[in-house]
Amino acid sequence: MHNQGGEDGMGVLEWGSIKVPKTVLNLVDQLAKTEGVPRHVIISKALQAYMISQKNVGGIIKGREHVKGKKTPRNVWYAWKLMLSYCELRIAVRYRKCLPPPVIERLIKSFSGTIFQLRERLKVITPSEMEELSKLLKAYISNPSNSTLFPLNDFIRDIFFRVLQK
C-alpha cells in the first residue's frame, strides 16, 4: 500500500491496488465517468450494495446462519427479492451503454423471473396485471424517461405492498 493523501477520519488514507479483468476495469471507468466520481467511489458503492444483499442471507458474515426461509418471513423475503431485482432492472436500463448485452438480458430476465414467482407462488399479480406490467416494462426499456418510469414505479410499489401484506 502507498499513501496518496486524503483523510479517512482517523488519519491518512492508505491506497492499494488489485488486479481485475480488463472488462471489469472498463466498466468501472465508464460508470465513474457517467457518475462523475473517482473509480474507488464506484467500487465502494458496489461493495456496499453487495454487503447489504448478503446481510440477510448469511453469505460472507461469519457466525450467521443462512436465514432465507428460516428467520425471515416469506412475504418479507419476496418483497426484498422484488425490490432487488427491480433495482437491477433499472441499473440495466440506465447503464445499458456501459454493460455488455448478456448482462442486460440476464438482469431483465431475472426481474421477469421474480415477477413470475410472485404471480405463481404468492398470487399477488393477476394475469391482466401481468399484461399491464409487460406494457409498462417495454415502454420503459425502449424509452427510459420519467413519463415511462413513474407509472412503472407506481405499479411496482403497489405489488411490493401487496407482497408485504401476504
CNS distance restraints for C-alpha pairs under 8 A (distance, minus, plus):
assign (resid   1 and name CA) (resid  14 and name CA) 6.18 0.50 0.50
assign (resid   1 and name CA) (resid  15 and name CA) 5.27 0.50 0.50
assign (resid   1 and name CA) (resid  16 and name CA) 4.43 0.50 0.50
assign (resid   1 and name CA) (resid  17 and name CA) 7.53 0.50 0.50
assign (resid   2 and name CA) (resid  14 and name CA) 5.83 0.50 0.50
assign (resid   2 and name CA) (resid  15 and name CA) 5.26 0.50 0.50
assign (resid   2 and name CA) (resid  16 and name CA) 6.34 0.50 0.50
assign (resid   3 and name CA) (resid  12 and name CA) 7.39 0.50 0.50
assign (resid   3 and name CA) (resid  13 and name CA) 6.54 0.50 0.50
assign (resid   3 and name CA) (resid  14 and name CA) 4.85 0.50 0.50
assign (resid   3 and name CA) (resid  15 and name CA) 5.73 0.50 0.50
assign (resid   4 and name CA) (resid  13 and name CA) 7.17 0.50 0.50
assign (resid   4 and name CA) (resid  14 and name CA) 6.90 0.50 0.50
assign (resid   4 and name CA) (resid  15 and name CA) 6.60 0.50 0.50
assign (resid   5 and name CA) (resid  12 and name CA) 5.99 0.50 0.50
assign (resid   5 and name CA) (resid  13 and name CA) 6.18 0.50 0.50
assign (resid   5 and name CA) (resid  14 and name CA) 7.74 0.50 0.50
assign (resid   6 and name CA) (resid  12 and name CA) 5.74 0.50 0.50
assign (resid   6 and name CA) (resid  13 and name CA) 5.55 0.50 0.50
assign (resid   7 and name CA) (resid  11 and name CA) 5.56 0.50 0.50
assign (resid   7 and name CA) (resid  12 and name CA) 4.76 0.50 0.50
assign (resid   7 and name CA) (resid  13 and name CA) 5.45 0.50 0.50
assign (resid   8 and name CA) (resid  12 and name CA) 6.27 0.50 0.50
assign (resid   8 and name CA) (resid  13 and name CA) 5.57 0.50 0.50
assign (resid  20 and name CA) (resid  24 and name CA) 6.29 0.50 0.50
assign (resid  20 and name CA) (resid  25 and name CA) 6.43 0.50 0.50
assign (resid  21 and name CA) (resid  25 and name CA) 6.44 0.50 0.50
assign (resid  22 and name CA) (resid  26 and name CA) 6.04 0.50 0.50
assign (resid  23 and name CA) (resid  27 and name CA) 6.20 0.50 0.50
assign (resid  24 and name CA) (resid  28 and name CA) 6.17 0.50 0.50
assign (resid  25 and name CA) (resid  29 and name CA) 6.12 0.50 0.50
assign (resid  26 and name CA) (resid  30 and name CA) 6.12 0.50 0.50
assign (resid  27 and name CA) (resid  31 and name CA) 6.13 0.50 0.50
assign (resid  27 and name CA) (resid  98 and name CA) 6.16 0.50 0.50
assign (resid  27 and name CA) (resid  99 and name CA) 7.01 0.50 0.50
assign (resid  28 and name CA) (resid  32 and name CA) 5.97 0.50 0.50
assign (resid  28 and name CA) (resid  39 and name CA) 6.30 0.50 0.50
assign (resid  28 and name CA) (resid  42 and name CA) 6.60 0.50 0.50
assign (resid  28 and name CA) (resid  43 and name CA) 7.42 0.50 0.50
assign (resid  29 and name CA) (resid  33 and name CA) 6.09 0.50 0.50
assign (resid  29 and name CA) (resid  39 and name CA) 6.44 0.50 0.50
assign (resid  30 and name CA) (resid  34 and name CA) 6.09 0.50 0.50
assign (resid  30 and name CA) (resid  98 and name CA) 6.16 0.50 0.50
assign (resid  31 and name CA) (resid  35 and name CA) 6.00 0.50 0.50
assign (resid  31 and name CA) (resid  42 and name CA) 7.04 0.50 0.50
assign (resid  31 and name CA) (resid  95 and name CA) 7.90 0.50 0.50
assign (resid  31 and name CA) (resid  98 and name CA) 7.16 0.50 0.50
assign (resid  32 and name CA) (resid  36 and name CA) 5.62 0.50 0.50
assign (resid  32 and name CA) (resid  37 and name CA) 5.10 0.50 0.50
assign (resid  32 and name CA) (resid  38 and name CA) 5.77 0.50 0.50
assign (resid  32 and name CA) (resid  39 and name CA) 5.52 0.50 0.50
assign (resid  32 and name CA) (resid  41 and name CA) 7.75 0.50 0.50
assign (resid  32 and name CA) (resid  42 and name CA) 6.18 0.50 0.50
assign (resid  33 and name CA) (resid  37 and name CA) 6.65 0.50 0.50
assign (resid  33 and name CA) (resid  38 and name CA) 7.96 0.50 0.50
assign (resid  37 and name CA) (resid  41 and name CA) 6.39 0.50 0.50
assign (resid  37 and name CA) (resid  42 and name CA) 7.46 0.50 0.50
assign (resid  38 and name CA) (resid  42 and name CA) 7.13 0.50 0.50
assign (resid  39 and name CA) (resid  43 and name CA) 6.45 0.50 0.50
assign (resid  40 and name CA) (resid  44 and name CA) 5.93 0.50 0.50
assign (resid  41 and name CA) (resid  45 and name CA) 6.11 0.50 0.50
assign (resid  42 and name CA) (resid  46 and name CA) 6.17 0.50 0.50
assign (resid  43 and name CA) (resid  47 and name CA) 6.15 0.50 0.50
assign (resid  44 and name CA) (resid  48 and name CA) 6.14 0.50 0.50
assign (resid  45 and name CA) (resid  49 and name CA) 6.19 0.50 0.50
assign (resid  46 and name CA) (resid  50 and name CA) 6.14 0.50 0.50
assign (resid  47 and name CA) (resid  51 and name CA) 6.05 0.50 0.50
assign (resid  48 and name CA) (resid  52 and name CA) 6.18 0.50 0.50
assign (resid  49 and name CA) (resid  53 and name CA) 6.20 0.50 0.50
assign (resid  50 and name CA) (resid  54 and name CA) 6.27 0.50 0.50
assign (resid  51 and name CA) (resid  55 and name CA) 6.04 0.50 0.50
assign (resid  52 and name CA) (resid  56 and name CA) 7.63 0.50 0.50
assign (resid  53 and name CA) (resid  57 and name CA) 7.59 0.50 0.50
assign (resid  54 and name CA) (resid  58 and name CA) 6.17 0.50 0.50
assign (resid  54 and name CA) (resid  59 and name CA) 5.15 0.50 0.50
assign (resid  54 and name CA) (resid  60 and name CA) 6.75 0.50 0.50
assign (resid  54 and name CA) (resid  61 and name CA) 7.69 0.50 0.50
assign (resid  55 and name CA) (resid  59 and name CA) 7.01 0.50 0.50
assign (resid  55 and name CA) (resid  61 and name CA) 7.04 0.50 0.50
assign (resid  56 and name CA) (resid  66 and name CA) 7.82 0.50 0.50
assign (resid  56 and name CA) (resid  67 and name CA) 6.50 0.50 0.50
assign (resid  56 and name CA) (resid  68 and name CA) 7.47 0.50 0.50
assign (resid  57 and name CA) (resid  65 and name CA) 7.67 0.50 0.50
assign (resid  57 and name CA) (resid  66 and name CA) 5.04 0.50 0.50
assign (resid  57 and name CA) (resid  67 and name CA) 5.19 0.50 0.50
assign (resid  57 and name CA) (resid  68 and name CA) 5.66 0.50 0.50
assign (resid  58 and name CA) (resid  62 and name CA) 7.74 0.50 0.50
assign (resid  58 and name CA) (resid  64 and name CA) 5.21 0.50 0.50
assign (resid  58 and name CA) (resid  65 and name CA) 5.26 0.50 0.50
assign (resid  58 and name CA) (resid  66 and name CA) 4.34 0.50 0.50
assign (resid  58 and name CA) (resid  67 and name CA) 6.34 0.50 0.50
assign (resid  59 and name CA) (resid  64 and name CA) 7.99 0.50 0.50
assign (resid  59 and name CA) (resid  66 and name CA) 7.05 0.50 0.50
assign (resid  66 and name CA) (resid  70 and name CA) 7.83 0.50 0.50
assign (resid  67 and name CA) (resid  71 and name CA) 5.31 0.50 0.50
assign (resid  67 and name CA) (resid  72 and name CA) 6.29 0.50 0.50
assign (resid  68 and name CA) (resid  72 and name CA) 6.18 0.50 0.50
assign (resid  68 and name CA) (resid  77 and name CA) 7.21 0.50 0.50
assign (resid  69 and name CA) (resid  73 and name CA) 6.65 0.50 0.50
assign (resid  69 and name CA) (resid  74 and name CA) 6.16 0.50 0.50
assign (resid  69 and name CA) (resid  77 and name CA) 7.52 0.50 0.50
assign (resid  72 and name CA) (resid  76 and name CA) 6.61 0.50 0.50
assign (resid  72 and name CA) (resid  77 and name CA) 6.29 0.50 0.50
assign (resid  73 and name CA) (resid  77 and name CA) 6.29 0.50 0.50
assign (resid  74 and name CA) (resid  78 and name CA) 6.33 0.50 0.50
assign (resid  75 and name CA) (resid  79 and name CA) 6.07 0.50 0.50
assign (resid  75 and name CA) (resid 163 and name CA) 5.64 0.50 0.50
assign (resid  75 and name CA) (resid 164 and name CA) 5.33 0.50 0.50
assign (resid  75 and name CA) (resid 165 and name CA) 7.43 0.50 0.50
assign (resid  75 and name CA) (resid 166 and name CA) 5.93 0.50 0.50
assign (resid  76 and name CA) (resid  80 and name CA) 6.08 0.50 0.50
assign (resid  76 and name CA) (resid 163 and name CA) 7.54 0.50 0.50
assign (resid  76 and name CA) (resid 164 and name CA) 6.00 0.50 0.50
assign (resid  77 and name CA) (resid  81 and name CA) 6.15 0.50 0.50
assign (resid  78 and name CA) (resid  82 and name CA) 6.00 0.50 0.50
assign (resid  78 and name CA) (resid 118 and name CA) 7.47 0.50 0.50
assign (resid  78 and name CA) (resid 163 and name CA) 6.96 0.50 0.50
assign (resid  79 and name CA) (resid  83 and name CA) 6.32 0.50 0.50
assign (resid  79 and name CA) (resid 160 and name CA) 5.64 0.50 0.50
assign (resid  79 and name CA) (resid 161 and name CA) 7.93 0.50 0.50
assign (resid  79 and name CA) (resid 163 and name CA) 5.82 0.50 0.50
assign (resid  79 and name CA) (resid 164 and name CA) 6.31 0.50 0.50
assign (resid  80 and name CA) (resid  84 and name CA) 6.07 0.50 0.50
assign (resid  81 and name CA) (resid  85 and name CA) 6.09 0.50 0.50
assign (resid  81 and name CA) (resid 114 and name CA) 7.18 0.50 0.50
assign (resid  82 and name CA) (resid  86 and name CA) 6.03 0.50 0.50
assign (resid  82 and name CA) (resid 111 and name CA) 7.51 0.50 0.50
assign (resid  82 and name CA) (resid 114 and name CA) 6.29 0.50 0.50
assign (resid  82 and name CA) (resid 115 and name CA) 7.34 0.50 0.50
assign (resid  82 and name CA) (resid 160 and name CA) 7.12 0.50 0.50
assign (resid  83 and name CA) (resid  87 and name CA) 6.06 0.50 0.50
assign (resid  83 and name CA) (resid 160 and name CA) 7.59 0.50 0.50
assign (resid  84 and name CA) (resid  88 and name CA) 6.30 0.50 0.50
assign (resid  85 and name CA) (resid  89 and name CA) 6.18 0.50 0.50
assign (resid  85 and name CA) (resid 107 and name CA) 7.39 0.50 0.50
assign (resid  85 and name CA) (resid 110 and name CA) 6.53 0.50 0.50
assign (resid  85 and name CA) (resid 111 and name CA) 4.94 0.50 0.50
assign (resid  85 and name CA) (resid 114 and name CA) 7.14 0.50 0.50
assign (resid  86 and name CA) (resid  90 and name CA) 6.21 0.50 0.50
assign (resid  86 and name CA) (resid 111 and name CA) 6.11 0.50 0.50
assign (resid  87 and name CA) (resid  91 and name CA) 6.17 0.50 0.50
assign (resid  88 and name CA) (resid  92 and name CA) 6.09 0.50 0.50
assign (resid  88 and name CA) (resid 107 and name CA) 5.95 0.50 0.50
assign (resid  88 and name CA) (resid 108 and name CA) 7.80 0.50 0.50
assign (resid  88 and name CA) (resid 111 and name CA) 7.70 0.50 0.50
assign (resid  89 and name CA) (resid  93 and name CA) 6.30 0.50 0.50
assign (resid  89 and name CA) (resid 104 and name CA) 7.96 0.50 0.50
assign (resid  89 and name CA) (resid 107 and name CA) 5.65 0.50 0.50
assign (resid  89 and name CA) (resid 108 and name CA) 5.46 0.50 0.50
assign (resid  89 and name CA) (resid 111 and name CA) 6.46 0.50 0.50
assign (resid  90 and name CA) (resid  94 and name CA) 5.99 0.50 0.50
assign (resid  91 and name CA) (resid  95 and name CA) 5.80 0.50 0.50
assign (resid  91 and name CA) (resid  96 and name CA) 7.82 0.50 0.50
assign (resid  92 and name CA) (resid  96 and name CA) 5.43 0.50 0.50
assign (resid  92 and name CA) (resid  99 and name CA) 7.27 0.50 0.50
assign (resid  92 and name CA) (resid 103 and name CA) 7.77 0.50 0.50
assign (resid  92 and name CA) (resid 104 and name CA) 5.14 0.50 0.50
assign (resid  92 and name CA) (resid 107 and name CA) 6.51 0.50 0.50
assign (resid  92 and name CA) (resid 108 and name CA) 7.36 0.50 0.50
assign (resid  93 and name CA) (resid 104 and name CA) 7.54 0.50 0.50
assign (resid  93 and name CA) (resid 141 and name CA) 6.17 0.50 0.50
assign (resid  93 and name CA) (resid 144 and name CA) 7.19 0.50 0.50
assign (resid  94 and name CA) (resid 144 and name CA) 7.48 0.50 0.50
assign (resid  95 and name CA) (resid  99 and name CA) 6.25 0.50 0.50
assign (resid  96 and name CA) (resid 100 and name CA) 7.50 0.50 0.50
assign (resid  96 and name CA) (resid 101 and name CA) 7.61 0.50 0.50
assign (resid  96 and name CA) (resid 104 and name CA) 6.74 0.50 0.50
assign (resid  99 and name CA) (resid 103 and name CA) 6.45 0.50 0.50
assign (resid  99 and name CA) (resid 104 and name CA) 6.59 0.50 0.50
assign (resid 100 and name CA) (resid 104 and name CA) 6.60 0.50 0.50
assign (resid 101 and name CA) (resid 105 and name CA) 6.12 0.50 0.50
assign (resid 102 and name CA) (resid 106 and name CA) 6.09 0.50 0.50
assign (resid 103 and name CA) (resid 107 and name CA) 6.23 0.50 0.50
assign (resid 104 and name CA) (resid 108 and name CA) 6.23 0.50 0.50
assign (resid 105 and name CA) (resid 109 and name CA) 5.98 0.50 0.50
assign (resid 106 and name CA) (resid 110 and name CA) 5.97 0.50 0.50
assign (resid 107 and name CA) (resid 111 and name CA) 6.36 0.50 0.50
assign (resid 108 and name CA) (resid 112 and name CA) 6.31 0.50 0.50
assign (resid 109 and name CA) (resid 113 and name CA) 6.09 0.50 0.50
assign (resid 110 and name CA) (resid 114 and name CA) 6.28 0.50 0.50
assign (resid 111 and name CA) (resid 115 and name CA) 6.30 0.50 0.50
assign (resid 112 and name CA) (resid 116 and name CA) 6.18 0.50 0.50
assign (resid 113 and name CA) (resid 117 and name CA) 6.24 0.50 0.50
assign (resid 114 and name CA) (resid 118 and name CA) 6.28 0.50 0.50
assign (resid 115 and name CA) (resid 119 and name CA) 6.25 0.50 0.50
assign (resid 116 and name CA) (resid 120 and name CA) 6.07 0.50 0.50
assign (resid 117 and name CA) (resid 121 and name CA) 5.48 0.50 0.50
assign (resid 117 and name CA) (resid 122 and name CA) 7.37 0.50 0.50
assign (resid 118 and name CA) (resid 122 and name CA) 5.10 0.50 0.50
assign (resid 118 and name CA) (resid 123 and name CA) 6.22 0.50 0.50
assign (resid 118 and name CA) (resid 124 and name CA) 6.18 0.50 0.50
assign (resid 118 and name CA) (resid 125 and name CA) 6.84 0.50 0.50
assign (resid 118 and name CA) (resid 163 and name CA) 7.98 0.50 0.50
assign (resid 119 and name CA) (resid 123 and name CA) 4.62 0.50 0.50
assign (resid 119 and name CA) (resid 124 and name CA) 5.64 0.50 0.50
assign (resid 119 and name CA) (resid 125 and name CA) 4.90 0.50 0.50
assign (resid 119 and name CA) (resid 126 and name CA) 6.93 0.50 0.50
assign (resid 122 and name CA) (resid 163 and name CA) 7.49 0.50 0.50
assign (resid 122 and name CA) (resid 166 and name CA) 7.54 0.50 0.50
assign (resid 124 and name CA) (resid 159 and name CA) 6.95 0.50 0.50
assign (resid 124 and name CA) (resid 162 and name CA) 6.42 0.50 0.50
assign (resid 124 and name CA) (resid 163 and name CA) 6.59 0.50 0.50
assign (resid 125 and name CA) (resid 129 and name CA) 6.02 0.50 0.50
assign (resid 125 and name CA) (resid 130 and name CA) 6.62 0.50 0.50
assign (resid 125 and name CA) (resid 159 and name CA) 7.33 0.50 0.50
assign (resid 126 and name CA) (resid 130 and name CA) 6.27 0.50 0.50
assign (resid 127 and name CA) (resid 131 and name CA) 6.50 0.50 0.50
assign (resid 128 and name CA) (resid 132 and name CA) 6.38 0.50 0.50
assign (resid 129 and name CA) (resid 133 and name CA) 5.94 0.50 0.50
assign (resid 130 and name CA) (resid 134 and name CA) 6.01 0.50 0.50
assign (resid 131 and name CA) (resid 135 and name CA) 6.34 0.50 0.50
assign (resid 132 and name CA) (resid 136 and name CA) 6.26 0.50 0.50
assign (resid 133 and name CA) (resid 137 and name CA) 6.05 0.50 0.50
assign (resid 133 and name CA) (resid 152 and name CA) 7.44 0.50 0.50
assign (resid 133 and name CA) (resid 155 and name CA) 7.42 0.50 0.50
assign (resid 134 and name CA) (resid 138 and name CA) 6.16 0.50 0.50
assign (resid 135 and name CA) (resid 139 and name CA) 6.13 0.50 0.50
assign (resid 136 and name CA) (resid 140 and name CA) 6.16 0.50 0.50
assign (resid 136 and name CA) (resid 148 and name CA) 7.02 0.50 0.50
assign (resid 136 and name CA) (resid 151 and name CA) 7.29 0.50 0.50
assign (resid 136 and name CA) (resid 152 and name CA) 5.79 0.50 0.50
assign (resid 137 and name CA) (resid 141 and name CA) 5.98 0.50 0.50
assign (resid 137 and name CA) (resid 152 and name CA) 7.01 0.50 0.50
assign (resid 138 and name CA) (resid 142 and name CA) 6.05 0.50 0.50
assign (resid 139 and name CA) (resid 143 and name CA) 5.90 0.50 0.50
assign (resid 139 and name CA) (resid 144 and name CA) 7.65 0.50 0.50
assign (resid 139 and name CA) (resid 148 and name CA) 6.15 0.50 0.50
assign (resid 140 and name CA) (resid 144 and name CA) 4.73 0.50 0.50
assign (resid 140 and name CA) (resid 145 and name CA) 6.98 0.50 0.50
assign (resid 140 and name CA) (resid 148 and name CA) 5.00 0.50 0.50
assign (resid 140 and name CA) (resid 149 and name CA) 5.96 0.50 0.50
assign (resid 140 and name CA) (resid 152 and name CA) 7.65 0.50 0.50
assign (resid 143 and name CA) (resid 148 and name CA) 6.99 0.50 0.50
assign (resid 144 and name CA) (resid 148 and name CA) 6.38 0.50 0.50
assign (resid 144 and name CA) (resid 149 and name CA) 6.60 0.50 0.50
assign (resid 145 and name CA) (resid 149 and name CA) 5.97 0.50 0.50
assign (resid 146 and name CA) (resid 150 and name CA) 5.73 0.50 0.50
assign (resid 147 and name CA) (resid 151 and name CA) 7.36 0.50 0.50
assign (resid 148 and name CA) (resid 152 and name CA) 6.66 0.50 0.50
assign (resid 149 and name CA) (resid 153 and name CA) 6.04 0.50 0.50
assign (resid 150 and name CA) (resid 154 and name CA) 6.20 0.50 0.50
assign (resid 151 and name CA) (resid 155 and name CA) 6.20 0.50 0.50
assign (resid 152 and name CA) (resid 156 and name CA) 6.18 0.50 0.50
assign (resid 153 and name CA) (resid 157 and name CA) 6.00 0.50 0.50
assign (resid 154 and name CA) (resid 158 and name CA) 6.22 0.50 0.50
assign (resid 155 and name CA) (resid 159 and name CA) 6.42 0.50 0.50
assign (resid 156 and name CA) (resid 160 and name CA) 6.04 0.50 0.50
assign (resid 157 and name CA) (resid 161 and name CA) 6.34 0.50 0.50
assign (resid 158 and name CA) (resid 162 and name CA) 6.31 0.50 0.50
assign (resid 159 and name CA) (resid 163 and name CA) 6.15 0.50 0.50
assign (resid 160 and name CA) (resid 164 and name CA) 6.40 0.50 0.50
assign (resid 161 and name CA) (resid 165 and name CA) 6.23 0.50 0.50
assign (resid 162 and name CA) (resid 166 and name CA) 6.49 0.50 0.50
